[in-house]
């Protein structure tokens, strides 16, 4: 019960006494302190630079629009030639990129295989020695077995 009362009182304080006050109008948008001299000088110095850059951007936009107006009819007239040429260039670039990708993949695969074999060389050498020893043992056994079988074959006749 006491918890409910505390919660109700806390909510009442939040609703009745907000933590921040609203100061509407333009006052809230303006900074509370005045700008420093260096900030004012920076703004004064940057105004001509930004104006010049804005003018250059406008000139570039106007030039692009004029160029587009001039070249659009040419593109339409020469499109039977330009479209196949663009397709051919696109396909040849795709081919070069694909061949480079395949070459790079092949080289990385070979690198991986060589690295794998270098790491596996001691294990392979050990297995080869075991196999060689096993085959030597089997050959000796068969070499001893052959005269015995020959002897059995002579006795059987």
DRENTORKOL-3810 file (N, C-alpha, C; in nm, 4 decimals):
REM DRENTORKOL-3810
@n.u->0.0815; n.v->-0.1167; n.w->0.0000; ca.u->0.0000; ca.v->0.0000; ca.w->0.0000; c.u->0.0878; c.v->0.1256; c.w->0.0000
@n.u->0.1925; n.v->0.1219; n.w->0.0801; ca.u->0.2827; ca.v->0.2363; ca.w->0.0885; c.u->0.3535; c.v->0.2578; c.w->-0.0453
@n.u->0.3827; n.v->0.1472; n.w->-0.1158; ca.u->0.4476; ca.v->0.1581; ca.w->-0.2464; c.u->0.3582; c.v->0.2298; c.w->-0.3460
@n.u->0.2290; n.v->0.1990; n.w->-0.3401; ca.u->0.1346; ca.v->0.2639; ca.w->-0.4309; c.u->0.1282; c.v->0.4142; c.w->-0.4044
@n.u->0.1285; n.v->0.4504; n.w->-0.2783; ca.u->0.1216; ca.v->0.5920; ca.w->-0.2414; c.u->0.2464; c.v->0.6664; c.w->-0.2905
@n.u->0.3646; n.v->0.6035; n.w->-0.2722; ca.u->0.4885; ca.v->0.6660; ca.w->-0.3175; c.u->0.4886; c.v->0.6840; c.w->-0.4697
@n.u->0.4421; n.v->0.5809; n.w->-0.5391; ca.u->0.4361; ca.v->0.5868; ca.w->-0.6856; c.u->0.3393; c.v->0.6953; c.w->-0.7310
@n.u->0.2238; n.v->0.7037; n.w->-0.6686; ca.u->0.1239; ca.v->0.8050; ca.w->-0.7027; c.u->0.1800; c.v->0.9455; c.w->-0.6766
@n.u->0.2515; n.v->0.9623; n.w->-0.5665; ca.u->0.3088; ca.v->1.0913; ca.w->-0.5345; c.u->0.4176; c.v->1.1297; c.w->-0.6345
@n.u->0.4983; n.v->1.0313; n.w->-0.6752; ca.u->0.6040; ca.v->1.0568; ca.w->-0.7739; c.u->0.5435; c.v->1.0977; c.w->-0.9075
@n.u->0.4396; n.v->1.0263; n.w->-0.9512; ca.u->0.3735; ca.v->1.0625; ca.w->-1.0762; c.u->0.3098; c.v->1.2008; c.w->-1.0672
@n.u->0.2533; n.v->1.2339; n.w->-0.9535; ca.u->0.1914; ca.v->1.3650; ca.w->-0.9343; c.u->0.2972; c.v->1.4749; c.w->-0.9463
@n.u->0.4154; n.v->1.4507; n.w->-0.8887; ca.u->0.5213; ca.v->1.5509; ca.w->-0.8950; c.u->0.5704; c.v->1.5679; c.w->-1.0381
@n.u->0.5774; n.v->1.4581; n.w->-1.1113; ca.u->0.6221; ca.v->1.4666; ca.w->-1.2501; c.u->0.5216; c.v->1.5464; c.w->-1.3322
@n.u->0.3928; n.v->1.5221; n.w->-1.3098; ca.u->0.2907; ca.v->1.5898; ca.w->-1.3889; c.u->0.2752; c.v->1.7365; c.w->-1.3487
@n.u->0.2796; n.v->1.7635; n.w->-1.2216; ca.u->0.2538; ca.v->1.8987; ca.w->-1.1736; c.u->0.3787; c.v->1.9850; c.w->-1.1822
@n.u->0.4961; n.v->1.9261; n.w->-1.1503; ca.u->0.6207; ca.v->2.0012; ca.w->-1.1466; c.u->0.7190; c.v->1.9422; c.w->-1.2476
@n.u->0.7077; n.v->1.9759; n.w->-1.3729; ca.u->0.8020; ca.v->1.9200; ca.w->-1.4712; c.u->0.9436; c.v->1.9693; c.w->-1.4436
@n.u->1.0402; n.v->1.8869; n.w->-1.4843; ca.u->1.1802; ca.v->1.9175; ca.w->-1.4572; c.u->1.2303; c.v->2.0312; c.w->-1.5459
@n.u->1.1844; n.v->2.0414; n.w->-1.6712; ca.u->1.2307; ca.v->2.1440; ca.w->-1.7626; c.u->1.1164; c.v->2.2394; c.w->-1.7925
@n.u->1.1499; n.v->2.3609; n.w->-1.8043; ca.u->1.0485; ca.v->2.4606; ca.w->-1.8357; c.u->1.0573; c.v->2.4939; c.w->-1.9831
@n.u->0.9436; n.v->2.5218; n.w->-2.0414; ca.u->0.9386; ca.v->2.5588; ca.w->-2.1821; c.u->0.9399; c.v->2.7090; c.w->-2.1943
@n.u->1.0385; n.v->2.7572; n.w->-2.2661; ca.u->1.0419; ca.v->2.8983; ca.w->-2.2959; c.u->1.0219; c.v->2.9093; c.w->-2.4460
@n.u->0.8986; n.v->2.9263; n.w->-2.4861; ca.u->0.8631; ca.v->2.9230; ca.w->-2.6274; c.u->0.9130; c.v->3.0433; c.w->-2.7033
@n.u->0.8831; n.v->3.0433; n.w->-2.8307; ca.u->0.9181; ca.v->3.1538; ca.w->-2.9166; c.u->1.0598; c.v->3.1453; c.w->-2.9668
@n.u->1.1095; n.v->3.2556; n.w->-3.0165; ca.u->1.2424; ca.v->3.2617; ca.w->-3.0763; c.u->1.3530; c.v->3.2563; c.w->-2.9713
@n.u->1.3197; n.v->3.2881; n.w->-2.8471; ca.u->1.4209; ca.v->3.2895; ca.w->-2.7427; c.u->1.4881; c.v->3.1528; c.w->-2.7260
@n.u->1.4103; n.v->3.0468; n.w->-2.7427; ca.u->1.4664; ca.v->2.9131; ca.w->-2.7237; c.u->1.5606; c.v->2.8748; c.w->-2.8360
@n.u->1.5488; n.v->2.9369; n.w->-2.9518; ca.u->1.6351; ca.v->2.9030; ca.w->-3.0647; c.u->1.7658; c.v->2.9809; c.w->-3.0631
@n.u->1.7684; n.v->3.0919; n.w->-2.9990; ca.u->1.8878; ca.v->3.1741; ca.w->-2.9960; c.u->1.9841; c.v->3.1234; c.w->-2.8898
@n.u->2.1137; n.v->3.1331; n.w->-2.9170; ca.u->2.2100; ca.v->3.0908; ca.w->-2.8154; c.u->2.2054; c.v->3.1838; c.w->-2.6953
@n.u->2.2397; n.v->3.1312; n.w->-2.5805; ca.u->2.2352; ca.v->3.2086; ca.w->-2.4567; c.u->2.3526; c.v->3.3063; c.w->-2.4480
@n.u->2.4662; n.v->3.2735; n.w->-2.5106; ca.u->2.5821; ca.v->3.3629; ca.w->-2.5042; c.u->2.6120; c.v->3.4166; c.w->-2.6440
@n.u->2.6852; n.v->3.5226; n.w->-2.6514; ca.u->2.7188; ca.v->3.5845; ca.w->-2.7779; c.u->2.8350; c.v->3.5090; c.w->-2.8416
@n.u->2.8422; n.v->3.5081; n.w->-2.9772; ca.u->2.9566; ca.v->3.4430; ca.w->-3.0428; c.u->3.0848; c.v->3.5208; c.w->-3.0174
@n.u->3.1952; n.v->3.4473; n.w->-3.0164; ca.u->3.3245; ca.v->3.5122; ca.w->-2.9919; c.u->3.3709; c.v->3.5849; c.w->-3.1178
@n.u->3.4750; n.v->3.6643; n.w->-3.1041; ca.u->3.5281; ca.v->3.7399; ca.w->-3.2173; c.u->3.5840; c.v->3.6461; c.w->-3.3241
@n.u->3.6479; n.v->3.5374; n.w->-3.2798; ca.u->3.7048; ca.v->3.4430; ca.w->-3.3770; c.u->3.5946; c.v->3.3741; c.w->-3.4567
@n.u->3.4823; n.v->3.3460; n.w->-3.3934; ca.u->3.3712; ca.v->3.2846; ca.w->-3.4665; c.u->3.3131; c.v->3.3819; c.w->-3.5684
@n.u->3.3001; n.v->3.5064; n.w->-3.5298; ca.u->3.2486; ca.v->3.6074; ca.w->-3.6226; c.u->3.3440; c.v->3.6241; c.w->-3.7401
@n.u->3.4753; n.v->3.6298; n.w->-3.7139; ca.u->3.5739; ca.v->3.6422; ca.w->-3.8211; c.u->3.5710; c.v->3.5204; c.w->-3.9133
@n.u->3.5536; n.v->3.4018; n.w->-3.8558; ca.u->3.5470; ca.v->3.2803; ca.w->-3.9373; c.u->3.4266; c.v->3.2852; c.w->-4.0309
@n.u->3.3123; n.v->3.3292; n.w->-3.9810; ca.u->3.1926; ca.v->3.3391; ca.w->-4.0650; c.u->3.2127; c.v->3.4425; c.w->-4.1735
@n.u->3.2715; n.v->3.5568; n.w->-4.1396; ca.u->3.2954; ca.v->3.6627; ca.w->-4.2377; c.u->3.3937; c.v->3.6151; c.w->-4.3448
@n.u->3.4948; n.v->3.5395; n.w->-4.3051; ca.u->3.5938; ca.v->3.4904; ca.w->-4.4012; c.u->3.5360; c.v->3.3802; c.w->-4.4894
@n.u->3.4469; n.v->3.2995; n.w->-4.4358; ca.u->3.3941; ca.v->3.1863; ca.w->-4.5126; c.u->3.2781; c.v->3.2245; c.w->-4.6039
@n.u->3.2154; n.v->3.3371; n.w->-4.5801; ca.u->3.1044; ca.v->3.3783; ca.w->-4.6661; c.u->3.1470; c.v->3.3952; c.w->-4.8126
@n.u->3.2565; n.v->3.4652; n.w->-4.8439; ca.u->3.2957; ca.v->3.4758; ca.w->-4.9846; c.u->3.3364; c.v->3.3421; c.w->-5.0463
@n.u->3.4039; n.v->3.2600; n.w->-4.9676; ca.u->3.4448; ca.v->3.1284; ca.w->-5.0179; c.u->3.3221; c.v->3.0435; c.w->-5.0504
@n.u->3.2273; n.v->3.0395; n.w->-4.9597; ca.u->3.1075; ca.v->2.9586; ca.w->-4.9843; c.u->3.0257; c.v->3.0165; c.w->-5.0983
@n.u->3.0214; n.v->3.1482; n.w->-5.1107; ca.u->2.9504; ca.v->3.2107; ca.w->-5.2229; c.u->3.0147; c.v->3.1756; c.w->-5.3555
@n.u->3.1485; n.v->3.1761; n.w->-5.3593; ca.u->3.2204; ca.v->3.1401; ca.w->-5.4819; c.u->3.1946; c.v->2.9947; c.w->-5.5187
@n.u->3.2013; n.v->2.9067; n.w->-5.4203; ca.u->3.1762; ca.v->2.7652; ca.w->-5.4473; c.u->3.0331; c.v->2.7416; c.w->-5.4942
@n.u->2.9386; n.v->2.8128; n.w->-5.4370; ca.u->2.7990; ca.v->2.8010; ca.w->-5.4790; c.u->2.7829; c.v->2.8487; c.w->-5.6232
@n.u->2.8502; n.v->2.9579; n.w->-5.6596; ca.u->2.8444; ca.v->3.0079; ca.w->-5.7973; c.u->2.9052; c.v->2.9073; c.w->-5.8943
@n.u->3.0189; n.v->2.8458; n.w->-5.8562; ca.u->3.0801; ca.v->2.7429; ca.w->-5.9422; c.u->2.9889; c.v->2.6217; c.w->-5.9590
@n.u->2.9202; n.v->2.5835; n.w->-5.8514; ca.u->2.8271; ca.v->2.4715; ca.w->-5.8606; c.u->2.7125; c.v->2.5047; c.w->-5.9552
@n.u->2.6639; n.v->2.6286; n.w->-5.9494; ca.u->2.5563; ca.v->2.6699; ca.w->-6.0399; c.u->2.6042; c.v->2.6687; c.w->-6.1841
@n.u->2.7283; n.v->2.7172; n.w->-6.2092; ca.u->2.7833; ca.v->2.7140; ca.w->-6.3448; c.u->2.7966; c.v->2.5716; c.w->-6.3967
@n.u->2.8410; n.v->2.4794; n.w->-6.3115; ca.u->2.8528; ca.v->2.3386; ca.w->-6.3516; c.u->2.7165; c.v->2.2797; c.w->-6.3844
@n.u->2.6165; n.v->2.3122; n.w->-6.3055; ca.u->2.4818; ca.v->2.2630; ca.w->-6.3317; c.u->2.4291; c.v->2.3169; c.w->-6.4640
@n.u->2.4476; n.v->2.4461; n.w->-6.4888; ca.u->2.4013; ca.v->2.5055; ca.w->-6.6138; c.u->2.4749; c.v->2.4450; c.w->-6.7328
@n.u->2.6060; n.v->2.4261; n.w->-6.7197; ca.u->2.6839; ca.v->2.3630; ca.w->-6.8270; c.u->2.6390; c.v->2.2209; c.w->-6.8541
@n.u->2.6098; n.v->2.1465; n.w->-6.7493; ca.u->2.5621; ca.v->2.0092; ca.w->-6.7671; c.u->2.4279; c.v->2.0064; c.w->-6.8377
@n.u->2.3387; n.v->2.0981; n.w->-6.8026; ca.u->2.2070; ca.v->2.1018; ca.w->-6.8671; c.u->2.2213; c.v->2.1386; c.w->-7.0146
@n.u->2.3063; n.v->2.2378; n.w->-7.0455; ca.u->2.3276; ca.v->2.2764; ca.w->-7.1856; c.u->2.3894; c.v->2.1610; c.w->-7.2641
@n.u->2.4893; n.v->2.0951; n.w->-7.2051; ca.u->2.5512; ca.v->1.9799; ca.w->-7.2722; c.u->2.4516; c.v->1.8684; c.w->-7.2967
@n.u->2.3655; n.v->1.8429; n.w->-7.1998; ca.u->2.2641; ca.v->1.7385; ca.w->-7.2171; c.u->2.1655; c.v->1.7749; c.w->-7.3270
@n.u->2.1280; n.v->1.9042; n.w->-7.3330; ca.u->2.0362; ca.v->1.9480; ca.w->-7.4392; c.u->2.0987; c.v->1.9336; c.w->-7.5774
@n.u->2.2280; n.v->1.9556; n.w->-7.5882; ca.u->2.2954; ca.v->1.9437; ca.w->-7.7179; c.u->2.3174; c.v->1.7979; c.w->-7.7556
@n.u->2.3591; n.v->1.7147; n.w->-7.6596; ca.u->2.3961; ca.v->1.5767; ca.w->-7.6931; c.u->2.2786; c.v->1.4807; c.w->-7.7004
@n.u->2.1659; n.v->1.5127; n.w->-7.6407; ca.u->2.0519; ca.v->1.4201; ca.w->-7.6444; c.u->2.0072; c.v->1.3894; c.w->-7.7865
@n.u->1.9909; n.v->1.4915; n.w->-7.8747; ca.u->1.9538; ca.v->1.4561; ca.w->-8.0130; c.u->2.0604; c.v->1.3715; c.w->-8.0824
@n.u->2.1878; n.v->1.4002; n.w->-8.0532; ca.u->2.2941; ca.v->1.3199; ca.w->-8.1142; c.u->2.2875; c.v->1.1750; c.w->-8.0669
@n.u->2.2610; n.v->1.1536; n.w->-7.9373; ca.u->2.2476; ca.v->1.0174; ca.w->-7.8867; c.u->2.1305; c.v->0.9462; c.w->-7.9525
@n.u->2.0219; n.v->1.0191; n.w->-7.9735; ca.u->1.9047; ca.v->0.9565; ca.w->-8.0361; c.u->1.9351; c.v->0.9207; c.w->-8.1814
@n.u->2.0047; n.v->1.0113; n.w->-8.2527; ca.u->2.0364; ca.v->0.9849; ca.w->-8.3935; c.u->2.1330; c.v->0.8683; c.w->-8.4063
@n.u->2.2357; n.v->0.8665; n.w->-8.3214; ca.u->2.3397; ca.v->0.7635; ca.w->-8.3334; c.u->2.3161; c.v->0.6422; c.w->-8.2445
@n.u->2.1991; n.v->0.6279; n.w->-8.1868; ca.u->2.1732; ca.v->0.5160; ca.w->-8.0964; c.u->2.1841; c.v->0.3799; c.w->-8.1644
@n.u->2.1500; n.v->0.3639; n.w->-8.2942; ca.u->2.1708; ca.v->0.2323; ca.w->-8.3560; c.u->2.3171; c.v->0.1893; c.w->-8.3565
@n.u->2.4090; n.v->0.2840; n.w->-8.3498; ca.u->2.5512; ca.v->0.2510; ca.w->-8.3457; c.u->2.6007; c.v->0.2453; c.w->-8.2011
@n.u->2.5535; n.v->0.3379; n.w->-8.1193; ca.u->2.6049; ca.v->0.3496; ca.w->-7.9830; c.u->2.5602; c.v->0.2356; c.w->-7.8921
@n.u->2.4362; n.v->0.1900; n.w->-7.9073; ca.u->2.3866; ca.v->0.0829; ca.w->-7.8190; c.u->2.4660; c.v->-0.0466; c.w->-7.8397
@n.u->2.4828; n.v->-0.0954; n.w->-7.9640; ca.u->2.5670; ca.v->-0.2168; ca.w->-7.9792; c.u->2.7116; c.v->-0.1944; c.w->-7.9343
@n.u->2.7639; n.v->-0.0719; n.w->-7.9572; ca.u->2.9008; ca.v->-0.0447; ca.w->-7.9121; c.u->2.9091; c.v->-0.0489; c.w->-7.7603
@n.u->2.8098; n.v->0.0082; n.w->-7.6932; ca.u->2.8086; ca.v->0.0042; ca.w->-7.5464; c.u->2.7955; c.v->-0.1390; c.w->-7.4966
@n.u->2.7127; n.v->-0.2190; n.w->-7.5634; ca.u->2.6989; ca.v->-0.3605; ca.w->-7.5236; c.u->2.8306; c.v->-0.4336; c.w->-7.5427
@n.u->2.8982; n.v->-0.4093; n.w->-7.6572; ca.u->3.0265; ca.v->-0.4758; ca.w->-7.6829; c.u->3.1314; c.v->-0.4351; c.w->-7.5799
@n.u->3.1368; n.v->-0.3071; n.w->-7.5488; ca.u->3.2338; ca.v->-0.2611; ca.w->-7.4484; c.u->3.2013; c.v->-0.3220; c.w->-7.3128
@n.u->3.0725; n.v->-0.3247; n.w->-7.2768; ca.u->3.0323; ca.v->-0.3835; ca.w->-7.1484; c.u->3.0681; c.v->-0.5311; c.w->-7.1396
@n.u->3.0432; n.v->-0.6045; n.w->-7.2488; ca.u->3.0761; ca.v->-0.7482; ca.w->-7.2480; c.u->3.2272; c.v->-0.7714; c.w->-7.2421
@n.u->3.3046; n.v->-0.6886; n.w->-7.3139; ca.u->3.4500; ca.v->-0.7090; ca.w->-7.3096; c.u->3.5054; c.v->-0.6748; c.w->-7.1709
@n.u->3.4534; n.v->-0.5701; n.w->-7.1079; ca.u->3.4984; ca.v->-0.5367; ca.w->-6.9717; c.u->3.4606; c.v->-0.6494; c.w->-6.8763
@n.u->3.3379; n.v->-0.7026; n.w->-6.8925; ca.u->3.2959; ca.v->-0.8151; ca.w->-6.8082; c.u->3.3871; c.v->-0.9354; c.w->-6.8295
@n.u->3.4240; n.v->-0.9611; n.w->-6.9542; ca.u->3.5150; ca.v->-1.0727; ca.w->-6.9834; c.u->3.6507; c.v->-1.0558; c.w->-6.9182
@n.u->3.7060; n.v->-0.9340; n.w->-6.9287; ca.u->3.8362; ca.v->-0.9085; ca.w->-6.8651; c.u->3.8276; c.v->-0.9254; c.w->-6.7141
@n.u->3.7217; n.v->-0.8725; n.w->-6.6541; ca.u->3.7063; ca.v->-0.8865; ca.w->-6.5088; c.u->3.6892; c.v->-1.0332; c.w->-6.4693
@n.u->3.6107; n.v->-1.1072; n.w->-6.5487; ca.u->3.5908; ca.v->-1.2494; ca.w->-6.5172; c.u->3.7220; c.v->-1.3261; c.w->-6.5299
@n.u->3.7995; n.v->-1.2983; n.w->-6.6365; ca.u->3.9255; ca.v->-1.3714; ca.w->-6.6527; c.u->4.0216; c.v->-1.3387; c.w->-6.5385
@n.u->4.0259; n.v->-1.2116; n.w->-6.4965; ca.u->4.1100; ca.v->-1.1760; ca.w->-6.3824; c.u->4.0653; c.v->-1.2440; c.w->-6.2551
@n.u->3.9344; n.v->-1.2524; n.w->-6.2367; ca.u->3.8811; ca.v->-1.3194; ca.w->-6.1177; c.u->3.9144; c.v->-1.4674; c.w->-6.1181
@n.u->3.8967; n.v->-1.5316; n.w->-6.2343; ca.u->3.9282; ca.v->-1.6745; ca.w->-6.2430; c.u->4.0774; c.v->-1.6996; c.w->-6.2225
@n.u->4.1613; n.v->-1.6119; n.w->-6.2795; ca.u->4.3060; ca.v->-1.6270; ca.w->-6.2600; c.u->4.3446; c.v->-1.6119; c.w->-6.1146
@n.u->4.2877; n.v->-1.5125; n.w->-6.0489; ca.u->4.3157; ca.v->-1.4909; ca.w->-5.9072; c.u->4.2678; c.v->-1.6088; c.w->-5.8229
@n.u->4.1503; n.v->-1.6621; n.w->-5.8577; ca.u->4.0991; ca.v->-1.7791; ca.w->-5.7854; c.u->4.1894; c.v->-1.8996; c.w->-5.8059
@n.u->4.2367; n.v->-1.9185; n.w->-5.9306; ca.u->4.3278; ca.v->-2.0299; ca.w->-5.9584; c.u->4.4583; c.v->-2.0182; c.w->-5.8822
@n.u->4.5147; n.v->-1.8967; n.w->-5.8804; ca.u->4.6399; ca.v->-1.8777; ca.w->-5.8069; c.u->4.6222; c.v->-1.9002; c.w->-5.6574
@n.u->4.5119; n.v->-1.8518; n.w->-5.6031; ca.u->4.4902; ca.v->-1.8720; ca.w->-5.4594; c.u->4.4656; c.v->-2.0198; c.w->-5.4287
@n.u->4.3990; n.v->-2.0918; n.w->-5.5212; ca.u->4.3780; ca.v->-2.2356; ca.w->-5.5009; c.u->4.5111; c.v->-2.3101; c.w->-5.5032
@n.u->4.5970; n.v->-2.2764; n.w->-5.6001; ca.u->4.7287; ca.v->-2.3404; ca.w->-5.6049; c.u->4.8102; c.v->-2.3095; c.w->-5.4798
@n.u->4.8028; n.v->-2.1879; n.w->-5.4348; ca.u->4.8731; ca.v->-2.1498; ca.w->-5.3123; c.u->4.8233; c.v->-2.2318; c.w->-5.1942
@n.u->4.6912; n.v->-2.2492; n.w->-5.1855; ca.u->4.6347; ca.v->-2.3267; ca.w->-5.0754; c.u->4.6805; c.v->-2.4725; c.w->-5.0828
@n.u->4.6791; n.v->-2.5306; n.w->-5.2052; ca.u->4.7196; ca.v->-2.6712; ca.w->-5.2213; c.u->4.8660; c.v->-2.6885; c.w->-5.1813
@n.u->4.9542; n.v->-2.5969; n.w->-5.2263; ca.u->5.0956; ca.v->-2.6071; ca.w->-5.1898; c.u->5.1156; c.v->-2.5947; c.w->-5.0393
@n.u->5.0452; n.v->-2.5026; n.w->-4.9782; ca.u->5.0545; ca.v->-2.4865; ca.w->-4.8332; c.u->5.0070; c.v->-2.6134; c.w->-4.7624
@n.u->4.8966; n.v->-2.6713; n.w->-4.8136; ca.u->4.8431; ca.v->-2.7936; ca.w->-4.7531; c.u->4.9442; c.v->-2.9075; c.w->-4.7641
@n.u->5.0066; n.v->-2.9218; n.w->-4.8832; ca.u->5.1031; ca.v->-3.0297; ca.w->-4.9017; c.u->5.2282; c.v->-3.0086; c.w->-4.8157
@n.u->5.2690; n.v->-2.8836; n.w->-4.8001; ca.u->5.3864; ca.v->-2.8575; ca.w->-4.7156; c.u->5.3582; c.v->-2.8912; c.w->-4.5695
@n.u->5.2359; n.v->-2.8626; n.w->-4.5257; ca.u->5.2006; ca.v->-2.8950; ca.w->-4.3881; c.u->5.1812; c.v->-3.0457; c.w->-4.3701
@n.u->5.1330; n.v->-3.1132; n.w->-4.4756; ca.u->5.1031; ca.v->-3.2550; ca.w->-4.4654; c.u->5.2231; c.v->-3.3430; c.w->-4.4998
@n.u->5.3345; n.v->-3.2840; n.w->-4.5445; ca.u->5.4498; ca.v->-3.3620; ca.w->-4.5886; c.u->5.5024; c.v->-3.4578; c.w->-4.4814
@n.u->5.5215; n.v->-3.4165; n.w->-4.3563; ca.u->5.5718; ca.v->-3.5126; ca.w->-4.2562; c.u->5.4746; c.v->-3.6301; c.w->-4.2356
@n.u->5.3465; n.v->-3.6042; n.w->-4.2358; ca.u->5.2476; ca.v->-3.7113; ca.w->-4.2190; c.u->5.2508; c.v->-3.8065; c.w->-4.3386
@n.u->5.2606; n.v->-3.7522; n.w->-4.4581; ca.u->5.2656; ca.v->-3.8348; ca.w->-4.5789; c.u->5.3926; c.v->-3.9185; c.w->-4.5794
@n.u->5.5038; n.v->-3.8575; n.w->-4.5383; ca.u->5.6317; ca.v->-3.9309; ca.w->-4.5350; c.u->5.6233; c.v->-4.0486; c.w->-4.4376
@n.u->5.5605; n.v->-4.0248; n.w->-4.3207; ca.u->5.5468; ca.v->-4.1310; ca.w->-4.2226; c.u->5.4595; c.v->-4.2444; c.w->-4.2774
@n.u->5.3506; n.v->-4.2090; n.w->-4.3423; ca.u->5.2628; ca.v->-4.3118; ca.w->-4.3993; c.u->5.3315; c.v->-4.3900; c.w->-4.5106
@n.u->5.4111; n.v->-4.3190; n.w->-4.5916; ca.u->5.4844; ca.v->-4.3878; ca.w->-4.6987; c.u->5.5857; c.v->-4.4864; c.w->-4.6398
@n.u->5.6521; n.v->-4.4441; n.w->-4.5320; ca.u->5.7478; ca.v->-4.5343; ca.w->-4.4677; c.u->5.6757; c.v->-4.6566; c.w->-4.4100
@n.u->5.5598; n.v->-4.6341; n.w->-4.3491; ca.u->5.4831; ca.v->-4.7471; ca.w->-4.2964; c.u->5.4399; c.v->-4.8416; c.w->-4.4083
@n.u->5.3916; n.v->-4.7836; n.w->-4.5191; ca.u->5.3471; ca.v->-4.8654; ca.w->-4.6318; c.u->5.4648; c.v->-4.9408; c.w->-4.6924
@n.u->5.5783; n.v->-4.8726; n.w->-4.7039; ca.u->5.6969; ca.v->-4.9394; ca.w->-4.7591; c.u->5.7396; c.v->-5.0550; c.w->-4.6692
@n.u->5.7384; n.v->-5.0327; n.w->-4.5389; ca.u->5.7738; ca.v->-5.1400; ca.w->-4.4455; c.u->5.6747; c.v->-5.2561; c.w->-4.4546
@n.u->5.5466; n.v->-5.2241; n.w->-4.4672; ca.u->5.4445; ca.v->-5.3285; ca.w->-4.4780; c.u->5.4639; c.v->-5.4088; c.w->-4.6062
@n.u->5.4875; n.v->-5.3379; n.w->-4.7180; ca.u->5.5072; ca.v->-5.4081; ca.w->-4.8456; c.u->5.6352; c.v->-5.4925; c.w->-4.8435
@n.u->5.7413; n.v->-5.4432; n.w->-4.7780; ca.u->5.8656; ca.v->-5.5208; ca.w->-4.7666; c.u->5.8400; c.v->-5.6486; c.w->-4.6878
@n.u->5.7675; n.v->-5.6376; n.w->-4.5789; ca.u->5.7342; ca.v->-5.7545; ca.w->-4.4975; c.u->5.6521; c.v->-5.8553; c.w->-4.5777
@n.u->5.5516; n.v->-5.8073; n.w->-4.6525; ca.u->5.4672; ca.v->-5.8963; ca.w->-4.7330; c.u->5.5487; c.v->-5.9650; c.w->-4.8425
@n.u->5.6419; n.v->-5.8867; n.w->-4.9026; ca.u->5.7258; ca.v->-5.9453; ca.w->-5.0082; c.u->5.8133; c.v->-6.0561; c.w->-4.9510
@n.u->5.8695; n.v->-6.0357; n.w->-4.8344; ca.u->5.9517; ca.v->-6.1395; ca.w->-4.7715; c.u->5.8692; c.v->-6.2645; c.w->-4.7426
@n.u->5.7482; n.v->-6.2411; n.w->-4.6901; ca.u->5.6610; ca.v->-6.3554; ca.w->-4.6598; c.u->5.6267; c.v->-6.4330; c.w->-4.7863
@n.u->5.5959; n.v->-6.3577; n.w->-4.8939; ca.u->5.5630; ca.v->-6.4255; ca.w->-5.0207; c.u->5.6861; c.v->-6.4951; c.w->-5.0770
@n.u->5.8049; n.v->-6.4348; n.w->-5.0602; ca.u->5.9288; ca.v->-6.4979; ca.w->-5.1069; c.u->5.9548; c.v->-6.6294; c.w->-5.0327
@n.u->5.9177; n.v->-6.6377; n.w->-4.9086; ca.u->5.9341; ca.v->-6.7607; ca.w->-4.8323; c.u->5.8237; c.v->-6.8604; c.w->-4.8658
@n.u->5.7082; n.v->-6.8080; n.w->-4.9043; ca.u->5.5924; ca.v->-6.8938; ca.w->-4.9328; c.u->5.6061; c.v->-6.9627; c.w->-5.0687
@n.u->5.6692; n.v->-6.8957; n.w->-5.1645; ca.u->5.6773; ca.v->-6.9510; ca.w->-5.3002; c.u->5.7534; c.v->-7.0843; c.w->-5.3020
@n.u->5.8728; n.v->-7.0986; n.w->-5.2422; ca.u->5.9411; ca.v->-7.2294; ca.w->-5.2469; c.u->5.8600; c.v->-7.3395; c.w->-5.1773
@n.u->5.7865; n.v->-7.3022; n.w->-5.0713; ca.u->5.7052; ca.v->-7.4029; ca.w->-5.0026; c.u->5.5930; c.v->-7.4510; c.w->-5.0929
@n.u->5.5305; n.v->-7.3631; n.w->-5.1660; ca.u->5.4214; ca.v->-7.4020; ca.w->-5.2567; c.u->5.4739; c.v->-7.4825; c.w->-5.3741
@n.u->5.5934; n.v->-7.4448; n.w->-5.4191; ca.u->5.6533; ca.v->-7.5227; ca.w->-5.5281; c.u->5.6791; c.v->-7.6659; c.w->-5.4794
@n.u->5.7297; n.v->-7.6772; n.w->-5.3586; ca.u->5.7562; ca.v->-7.8086; ca.w->-5.3001; c.u->5.6281; c.v->-7.8882; c.w->-5.2863
@n.u->5.5208; n.v->-7.8252; n.w->-5.2428; ca.u->5.3912; ca.v->-7.8937; ca.w->-5.2274; c.u->5.3377; c.v->-7.9368; c.w->-5.3642
@n.u->5.3617; n.v->-7.8528; n.w->-5.4648; ca.u->5.3147; ca.v->-7.8868; ca.w->-5.5997; c.u->5.3887; c.v->-8.0071; c.w->-5.6553
@n.u->5.5181; n.v->-8.0222; n.w->-5.6271; ca.u->5.5961; ca.v->-8.1350; ca.w->-5.6760; c.u->5.5535; c.v->-8.2623; c.w->-5.6039
@n.u->5.5237; n.v->-8.2502; n.w->-5.4756; ca.u->5.4850; ca.v->-8.3682; ca.w->-5.3997; c.u->5.3450; c.v->-8.4160; c.w->-5.4372
@n.u->5.2609; n.v->-8.3245; n.w->-5.4800; ca.u->5.1227; ca.v->-8.3584; ca.w->-5.5143; c.u->5.1139; c.v->-8.4315; c.w->-5.6457
@n.u->5.2096; n.v->-8.4253; n.w->-5.7319; ca.u->5.2023; ca.v->-8.4915; ca.w->-5.8617; c.u->5.2417; c.v->-8.6311; c.w->-5.8527
END
